[in-house]
Amino acid sequence: MRTSVKLDSAGRLVVPAIYRKIMGMKARDEVMMRLENDELRVFSREVAVERARALVRKYFPGDEPLSDQFISQRRAEAASEDRE
């Protein structure tokens, strides 16, 4: 899906309504931007969080929250230190 938009005199661009609808964005939502290979990528914070979670899940699989996994590991390490 491609379209053309013009920058206004202040350098702003308007994201077309159909794009905002597809991306689940509303007026005044905060979005993330990234410049990648000379392209401007715009995405929601929710998408950014989901991408980060997917990346972390590669290294910490499972459904248990990572904080619980971390606490369990630290407790096990502390218990093993106590036994030494």
Secondary structure, DSSP 8 states (H G I E B T S, - for coil): --------TTS-----HHHHHHHT--TT--EEEEEETTEEEEEEHHHHHHHHHHHHHHHS-SSS-HHHHHHHHHHHHHHHHHH-
